[in-house]
Amino acid sequence: MNSKLFIFLRVFFGVFLLFFGLDHFFNYIPFPEMAPEANAYFANLLSTYAMYLVGLVEVAAGLAFIGNRFGALMALILMSVSINAVLFHLFLDPQKIYGALVLLILNIVFLVHYKEKYTSLIKPK
C-alpha cells in the first residue's frame, strides 16, 4: 500500500476511534432511535458498564494508530469490537450498520497491512 495513503488511513482511523471511543464516556453524540430489541440489548450492555470497556479499547486503539505505536496489537484487540458491532447492527438494527462496517473494513485493512508482524504467532514450532 502507498505509504502516504496508509498514513492517511491510519490517522483517519485513529481519529475515528478516538472520537467514538470518547463518546462512551462523555456522551456528546445524541443517542439514536433503535429498534425495541436493539434498545433492550443495548440497555443491558450499558447496565453492566461493558460499553466503558469498549470505549477504553477504542480510545487506546485510536491513540495507538495516531501515535503509530502498537498498531498491530491494537488491530487484533479491536477486531472483537468490530465484529460485535457489525453483528449487533446486522441482527438488531440493520438500518445503522454503516459505521460498524467502516470500522470492520478499516480494521481488516490494518490487519492485512500488519500481517508480517503476526507470522511468528501462527508459525508451527
Backbone torsions as a table, in degrees:
resi	resn	phi	psi	omega
1	MET	NA	141.9	177.3
2	ASN	-56.1	132.6	-174.2
3	SER	-65.6	-35.4	178.5
4	LYS	-68.0	-39.5	176.7
5	LEU	-64.3	-42.5	179.6
6	PHE	-63.0	-43.6	179.2
7	ILE	-62.0	-43.5	177.7
8	PHE	-59.8	-48.1	-179.3
9	LEU	-63.9	-39.4	-179.6
10	ARG	-63.2	-46.5	-179.9
11	VAL	-69.4	-42.0	177.3
12	PHE	-58.6	-46.7	-179.8
13	PHE	-63.1	-41.4	178.7
14	GLY	-62.1	-44.5	178.7
15	VAL	-66.5	-41.3	176.6
16	PHE	-56.0	-49.2	-178.7
17	LEU	-67.1	-42.0	-179.8
18	LEU	-63.4	-44.7	-179.8
19	PHE	-60.6	-50.8	-177.3
20	PHE	-77.2	-28.0	176.4
21	GLY	-68.1	-42.8	178.6
22	LEU	-67.3	-25.9	177.7
23	ASP	-62.6	-27.8	178.4
24	HIS	-64.0	-24.8	-178.7
25	PHE	-99.9	-35.5	-173.0
26	PHE	-108.2	-11.2	175.0
27	ASN	49.5	51.7	178.5
28	TYR	-90.4	-8.8	173.9
29	ILE	-99.0	125.6	179.7
30	PRO	-58.2	140.5	-179.7
31	PHE	-70.9	123.9	-175.9
32	PRO	-78.2	159.7	172.4
33	GLU	-68.9	136.7	179.1
34	MET	-130.1	164.8	173.4
35	ALA	-61.2	151.2	-178.1
36	PRO	-55.5	-40.1	179.4
37	GLU	-65.1	-43.2	179.4
38	ALA	-65.3	-39.7	179.7
39	ASN	-63.6	-42.9	178.9
40	ALA	-64.1	-44.2	179.8
41	TYR	-63.8	-45.7	-178.0
42	PHE	-65.9	-36.1	176.8
43	ALA	-61.3	-38.9	176.8
44	ASN	-65.8	-40.0	176.7
45	LEU	-62.1	-41.3	179.6
46	LEU	-67.3	-37.3	-178.0
47	SER	-68.3	-24.1	178.9
48	THR	-96.0	3.5	-179.2
49	TYR	63.2	19.2	179.1
50	ALA	-65.6	-30.7	-178.4
51	MET	-69.9	-23.0	173.2
52	TYR	-67.2	-37.6	176.6
53	LEU	-65.7	-42.0	176.2
54	VAL	-60.6	-44.3	178.2
55	GLY	-61.8	-40.7	177.9
56	LEU	-62.7	-43.9	177.7
57	VAL	-62.9	-43.3	-179.6
58	GLU	-65.2	-41.8	178.8
59	VAL	-65.6	-45.3	178.9
60	ALA	-61.7	-42.5	178.8
61	ALA	-66.4	-41.2	178.3
62	GLY	-60.1	-45.8	178.1
63	LEU	-65.1	-37.3	178.7
64	ALA	-64.5	-42.3	-179.9
65	PHE	-71.8	-40.8	178.7
66	ILE	-64.9	-43.4	-178.9
67	GLY	-82.6	-3.6	-179.6
68	ASN	57.9	41.6	177.5
69	ARG	-130.4	132.5	175.7
70	PHE	60.3	27.4	-179.6
71	GLY	-61.6	-40.1	-179.1
72	ALA	-64.1	-42.4	179.0
73	LEU	-66.3	-45.3	-178.1
74	MET	-68.5	-30.7	176.3
75	ALA	-63.8	-38.4	177.2
76	LEU	-66.7	-47.2	-178.4
77	ILE	-64.6	-40.8	-177.4
78	LEU	-68.9	-19.8	-178.2
79	MET	-60.1	-35.2	178.6
80	SER	-65.3	-38.2	177.0
81	VAL	-66.6	-43.4	-178.1
82	SER	-61.3	-48.4	-178.6
83	ILE	-64.0	-43.8	180.0
84	ASN	-65.9	-36.1	177.4
85	ALA	-64.4	-43.5	179.1
86	VAL	-65.6	-44.0	179.9
87	LEU	-64.7	-40.0	176.8
88	PHE	-56.7	-50.5	-177.8
89	HIS	-71.6	-35.7	-179.5
90	LEU	-60.9	-43.1	-174.9
91	PHE	-96.1	-27.0	-173.7
92	LEU	-115.0	-25.2	-176.4
93	ASP	-151.7	64.6	-171.9
94	PRO	-64.0	-20.5	-179.1
95	GLN	-67.2	-22.6	-175.6
96	LYS	-114.3	33.6	-175.7
97	ILE	-80.6	-12.9	-169.9
98	TYR	-61.0	-44.5	178.8
99	GLY	-62.4	-40.4	178.5
100	ALA	-66.4	-36.3	177.3
101	LEU	-66.9	-39.2	175.9
102	VAL	-61.0	-44.7	177.9
103	LEU	-58.5	-48.2	-178.6
104	LEU	-65.1	-45.0	-177.9
105	ILE	-64.6	-45.2	178.2
106	LEU	-65.0	-37.1	177.5
107	ASN	-62.3	-42.4	177.9
108	ILE	-64.4	-40.2	177.3
109	VAL	-57.3	-43.7	-179.5
110	PHE	-73.0	-35.1	174.7
111	LEU	-61.4	-42.2	178.4
112	VAL	-65.7	-42.0	-179.4
113	HIS	-63.4	-38.7	-177.8
114	TYR	-91.0	13.7	-172.6
115	LYS	-57.3	-31.1	179.5
116	GLU	-64.0	-29.5	-179.8
117	LYS	-74.1	-17.3	-177.9
118	TYR	-95.9	-10.1	-174.3
119	THR	-60.8	-35.0	179.7
120	SER	-68.6	-22.7	179.2
121	LEU	-75.1	-28.8	-175.4
122	ILE	-111.4	6.9	179.8
123	LYS	-77.5	130.6	177.2
124	PRO	-68.3	148.3	-178.8
125	LYS	-90.9	NA	NA
